Amino acid sequence: GGGGGGARGQPPRHHHHQQHHHPHQQQGSYPSSPPSSVGVGSAGGGRQPKRDVDPSLQLHLPSVASGADTRTSLMIRNIPNKYTQAMFLEELRSGGHSPHVDFFYLPIDFKNKCNRGYAFVNFTCPSRILPFHSQYSCKPWPRFNSDKVCDITYARIQGRSAMVKRFEKSALMGKEEEYQPCVFRDGRREEWGK
């Protein structure tokens, strides 16, 4: 009997708790992105890394369009690690999204100077999510010929002021500007912490 499949000690498949913590990542926030080696160069037919997303964080576009869902903050995942803040902001500009964004943060791993594969963006109005979503969601990234596909969900923390509060005390405030969250007013970047 048994039927355990011989997988001793480890339950099959569902290991939701990753065992490696990043010491410089604040706890109780977001799961770290998968290591950059995941999926790179693998001929797996574009399979995305497994993720467990809270259903309440999934976007339901008809609810956004009708005004029933008024959330404005998104988490963007599967970003190629070579993307810099400047590159991403340039894409927001060229796509016409900049005037409608008042917070943007692309966390950077200070050791290897690469982004961690995810970012946060807050829109000034929920309806502005729709054109952004249609441009990026489930599409390959325009740079670096990466096989990663953009994945968009709502962020757990919602709103510009909540985002600012969440990141204002973190250690990065002393770092260079390119590592800091960006805040905007009327499309113009403001100095962080002002």
Secondary structure, DSSP 8 states (H G I E B T S, - for coil): ----TT--SS-SS---S-S---TTS-TTS------TTTTTT--STT--------GGGS--HHHHHHTS----EEEEE---TT--HHHHHHHHHHTT-GGGEEEEE--EETTTTEE-SEEEEEESSGGGHHHHHHHHTT-B-SSTT---B-EEEE-SS-SHHHHHHHHHTSGGGGS-GGGS-EEEETTEEE-TT-
